[in-house]
Structures are given as structure tokens and as C-alpha cells.
Amino acid sequence: MADLHGTPATRLPPDGWTGARDPNSGAARAPSRTPRRPAVCLAPRRRRAHNPRPVPPAPTGVRAVSDILESTPAELTSLPLIYRGKVRDVYGIDDRHILIVATDRLSAFDVVLPTGIPGKGAMLTAISNFWFERTRQIVPNHLDLATVTLEQALPDPAERARVEGRAVVARKLRGLPVEAIVRGYLIGSGWKDYRTSGAVCGIALPAGLRLAERLPEPIFTPSTKAAVGDHDENVSYEAVVAQIGAGLAAQVRDTSLRLYR
């Protein structure tokens, strides 16, 4: 084989060939081993300086619950405002009746946010009325016992239209300082208590339960009914008995379990 100029072309030896040939055939011997590749020394990479992301500023406009409630004017002027919760306002009608208005205020983790959700009050009222109607055969409620209509409580059409769809007339009753809670699944504060003590509100549960697992049976796990701005706390059934008496505590527990089932 010749190159373009007519001179014999030079074949490059195979990689790793040492020039040795077989003494009998004259053929080039294969390399005895694969040649080592030259070592490459890599310079260490420079690490970028760690620049943590700046912490976002605290949200503005979040105020104490009492500040927001005190600075929000009452929606109705013809009836006295006798109580204001985080979401609902209560007006007095007479000695036996009250008007409960569900506002559009948004409450989360015992904080009333400065901006409400339009239509939220009407939705809350519709959901509550639905379940009061469905459970009236199990326990009478404050709506069934009322004998005054919304038109009688608010005769002014303009004022009535302001709260229509999110206001109900209810019988004035004595509230219990207990929040009746029934749990069918291990979640929320119940999961936290279970991980600490293996029990929820003093009720021992089987070992090895997982988060959000269904409980063998629904359990009554009451809590305190804290004032506005405070936190509810889980309590045992014995604590409820000590607070409201054994007979009433049993009635609250049994009725709550019936409603859940």
C-alpha cells in the first residue's frame, strides 16, 4: 500500500504492541496485557459558598382575634349583639330566642385572618341546617325548639336581606363547657397523644397503630371549650364527669357516639 506520493505507507502498530514478533511466523505478537492508561489528576472542584435563602418576612395584617372582632362593626343594628365568636355573631331577640349569624370571617389555628371568604357564612349555615335536620330524631336541637321566625326577628326587609341565608333563629339554651368529639380514626391531636402515651383522652389503644388508621371502635374523646383566643385541650371522660356530673356526661357521650354511627 502506498500513499499519494508513491511511498510505502507506514502502518501504526496496534495499541500496546512492543515490537516483538513470533520467531516462526514472523507475525506480530499480541500484547501480553492491556496497557495502563495514563493517570489523570483532577483538580478539586471549588465548592460554592453556601448562601441560605432569605427568610420571608412574617405575614402582615394578622392581628389578635380580639382586635379584629372589636374593630369589626356589627352587621345588624335593630338587635343587640350579645356575643361574638371567631366566625359567628349572636344577637338577642327576646328572653327565649337568639339570632345566630355565620359571617364570612376565616379562622385558622385560633387566628382570625383579616380577609374573609365570600359566601362562607351561607355555606356553613346550609351544612349545619342539613345535619340538624338529619339528626333531629336522635337529639332535639336549638332550631326545632324556636318559635320565632326570621321575618319576625328582623321585620326590616333590607336588614334581613343582609344576613339571609346565613342567619338562623334558635332557642336560647345553656351551653356545656365541653366539646364532644368522637374519633373513628387515629389522626390529629389523637395521634400525638397516642405516640406519647399509647392512649387518647385516657382510653388505652392497641399497640402498633399507624397514622390515620381506623380504630377498632369509635371512641369519645372530649376536649375543653376554650374562650376566644385560647386553645382547646383534650381531657379524659372522668374530667368531664367531674365538671358536669355523671348523668349528663354519660348522656353527652352516648348521644355523640349515636350521632357518629
Steps between C-alpha positions, in 0.01 A plus 500: 500500500641841404404853592416771248868570435579136413692425814401202708253593772607438851260292710473607856552215743200386696453664833725331751722316246858480621657416162552129575419244227447127500833334410333235280236695307635849535153623600475767759426371843193623681576710801527299815274737689293807443716804545418725786339827423688802618383620838304820495513731795185705535513821690247510783183686420443824669198489720258780465452713803181402684258785470185409695175628363377805682223432749177655372356768723208418725162552333356840558145574601464209744371638827376358824151351495369753750636793295326388182171425672495829687583702189235331282164677521184300562300418188164558667386807690145406598616220734763512776824313434542278808788274394762490229700187422777444249249436221145548633322799652208457739223760542231508764135484392312446826535304822466166320647554152824606337609567143819322389675652198785312331739759360753466220789534746777244457643339813799266501700376801323743734585795274245710313650601167444856378334393173187286499361265236187624320213254541667307781235592756215384277678170433561437871135570577377266225724217620395546863129512414534184290645299786264643761213381280655155451566444873188650656364150569805419713519821700286816488688814404478872561337564162207266557420665833480852355154654461607829336564533127774701331237740363374565851851550636600736217188671362704747292544335155824685428662392825371145463640474148843589638521173696249277322637156423750512784282587800280271710266562790576265788367428845719643773651206689771449758819382335731235640869584557598184311568432134365156414736326256473146364799346322483213257855545372832571666589846375572854619550558871386143563800368308728731698363373832518138384867529408576644842292277728334231289162647591263779393314692770582222747371222271772238444533389138669192347872527436635538148228720353603719209422859414141543374422132565139410567434425865340171606204698639413871503606665825372806686789744544373828649690824525463828681300777335752781518418868485581705191876511449576198721566141396274202562664217693417130497364373831396163636141389546557507875583870476168561323316309775667716762397815314137436401399192699483129423146493360542788256849382398363156412219658298746715304730203434225259393324757280828595332578137417149450359539805279834372371372154420 
